[in-house]
Amino acid sequence: MPLQASVRIAKCDSQRFFARDVVKNGIIIMSVLRLRGFQIHKSHLDSAAQRALVEALRPVLRAAPLFSPSVPGGGKMSVRMTSAGKFGWFADETGYRYAENHPKGTGWPAIPAPILAIWRDLTGLERQPDSCLLNYYGQDAKMGLHQDKDEADFSFPVVSISLGDDCMFRMGDARRGGKTDAIWLNSGDVGVMGGEARLNYHGLDRIRFGSSRLLPKGGRINLTLRVVT
Ligand SMILES: O=C(O)CCC(=O)C(=O)O
């Protein structure tokens, strides 16, 4: 008879970091980490689920190709992006906002069902997200520290799915310029940023290009699900 999975608190060394392991047959099959309130479900998606998500994203990318947004003050983001859902996140010289159309003028494709299922599983919410932002990080792409605050209601969490190459993710608190901590995220990890952590500054220092074989051309995809209105 298979042994039941059990949960054990593996480490709890400060308010900033907390880890809880799910152990089956003496082997850790999943860990839930908390870094400054960001809840990270390590290896939430196994390899088959990761491959299925990449397949589900192909039609999204065909209908709404990646673009490199310009930013206020000039220059372009190093991350390429697109969206699915009712709203897509967008930036240009005039600011940051959600838009109902892709820059080419068409509406965004629907959020694929397996992605909505992850949101439901981890948030338990009836309310579905109305935006799924897809960020693609090539070899030198990164993202500066920022808050997610273009949404109307911060009581809804942000769910963040990592696919492909490892990345160094940095998390602070809700003050600009406050202390930060960094953690490596791997393909299949899914994070939930909610509650007191919802407005924490966060960003991405770098990716470890070529560390995963999930994406044919390498790099990392991050999907973030948000309730916008
Ligand atoms: O790529 C990531 O893990 C973070 C993405 C992010 O911070 C954002 O889209 O606001």
The ligand as an SDF file (V2000), in Angstrom:
LIG
                    3D

 10  9  0  0  0  0  0  0  0  0999 V2000
    8.8350   37.0000  -14.6290 O   0  0  0  0  0  0  0  0  0  0  0  0
    8.5230   37.0170  -13.4600 C   0  0  0  0  0  0  0  0  0  0  0  0
    8.6700   36.0480  -12.7070 O   0  0  0  0  0  0  0  0  0  0  0  0
    7.9510   38.2730  -12.8480 C   0  0  0  0  0  0  0  0  0  0  0  0
    7.0660   39.0250  -13.7930 C   0  0  0  0  0  0  0  0  0  0  0  0
    6.5450   40.2770  -13.2020 C   0  0  0  0  0  0  0  0  0  0  0  0
    7.0300   40.7420  -12.2090 O   0  0  0  0  0  0  0  0  0  0  0  0
    5.4200   40.9700  -13.7990 C   0  0  0  0  0  0  0  0  0  0  0  0
    4.9620   40.5960  -14.8810 O   0  0  0  0  0  0  0  0  0  0  0  0
    4.9460   41.9370  -13.1730 O   0  0  0  0  0  0  0  0  0  0  0  0
  1  2  2  0
  2  3  1  0
  2  4  1  0
  4  5  1  0
  5  6  1  0
  6  7  2  0
  6  8  1  0
  8  9  2  0
  8 10  1  0
M  END
$$$$
